[in-house]
């Protein structure tokens, strides 16, 4: 079982694992709404995990089967430093064979059906 968890988290440290657990209790409204629509295999039978550790990062949502991370971004992600961090993070995740999808809070809160359609189509293509 330990090897399965290590493979699933791609070597995330105990600190990252603890931080991920804490973040599950502090999800944003947009993250909560998306979670309600993708949890329990509601979207195409895919298993998503929320606030999941991957390497040295914590993904908002992760589908291990399809190796897809979904990020729900607030306004802070428009900050130049945050944009650079996000680019670097995406490169690292891509090196693990993981693709990253990004949606804004507004997209999730105002266009959930379109977001779900995009996620489903993207995952089906992998």
SVG drawing of the C-alpha trace seen along z (x, -y; Angstrom):
<svg xmlns="http://www.w3.org/2000/svg" viewBox="-24 -41 34 43">
<polyline fill="none" stroke="black" stroke-width="0.4" points="0.0,0.0 2.9,-2.4 4.3,-2.1 0.8,-2.8 0.6,-6.1 4.2,-7.0 3.4,-6.5 0.1,-8.4 1.8,-11.4 5.0,-11.1 7.3,-11.4 5.5,-14.3 7.0,-15.0 5.2,-14.5 5.0,-18.3 3.3,-18.6 0.9,-15.7 0.0,-17.5 -0.5,-20.8 -2.8,-19.1 -4.9,-17.7 -5.2,-21.2 -6.2,-22.7 -9.1,-20.3 -10.8,-22.0 -10.3,-25.5 -11.5,-25.1 -12.7,-28.2 -16.4,-28.4 -15.4,-27.7 -13.3,-24.6 -16.2,-23.4 -18.6,-23.7 -16.4,-21.9 -15.7,-19.2 -19.5,-18.6 -19.7,-18.0 -16.7,-15.7 -16.5,-13.7 -17.5,-10.1 -16.9,-9.4 -19.7,-11.8 -17.8,-12.9 -17.3,-10.2 -16.6,-7.6 -13.3,-9.3 -11.8,-9.3 -10.6,-12.8 -8.8,-13.6 -9.0,-17.1 -6.1,-19.0 -3.8,-16.2 0.0,-16.2 2.0,-15.7 5.8,-16.0 6.4,-19.2 3.0,-20.7 -0.6,-20.4 -3.1,-20.1 -6.6,-21.4 -7.9,-18.3 -6.0,-15.3 -7.1,-12.3 -4.3,-9.7 -5.8,-7.4 -5.6,-10.1 -2.7,-12.0 -4.6,-15.3 -4.4,-18.2 -7.2,-20.7 -6.5,-24.1 -9.1,-26.7 -7.4,-30.0 -8.4,-33.2 -7.3,-36.7 -3.8,-36.2 -2.9,-34.1 -2.8,-37.2 0.1,-38.5 3.4,-38.3 5.2,-36.3 2.4,-33.9 2.2,-33.5 5.9,-32.6 5.4,-30.1 2.4,-28.5 4.5,-28.2 7.3,-26.5 4.9,-24.2 3.3,-23.2 6.7,-22.3 7.5,-20.1 4.1,-18.4 4.5,-17.9 7.8,-16.2 5.9,-13.7 3.6,-13.1 0.8,-15.1 -1.2,-17.7 -2.6,-20.7 -6.0,-22.3 -6.7,-25.8 -10.0,-27.5 -10.8,-30.8 -13.1,-31.0 -15.5,-32.9 -15.5,-30.1 -16.4,-27.6 -19.0,-29.7 -20.7,-31.0 -20.1,-28.3 -20.0,-25.0 -21.5,-23.0 -18.8,-24.3 -16.0,-23.5 -17.3,-20.0 -17.5,-19.5 -13.9,-20.7 -12.6,-18.4 -14.5,-15.4 -13.4,-15.9 -9.8,-16.5 -9.7,-13.4 -11.3,-11.2 -8.6,-12.3 -5.8,-11.1"/>
</svg>
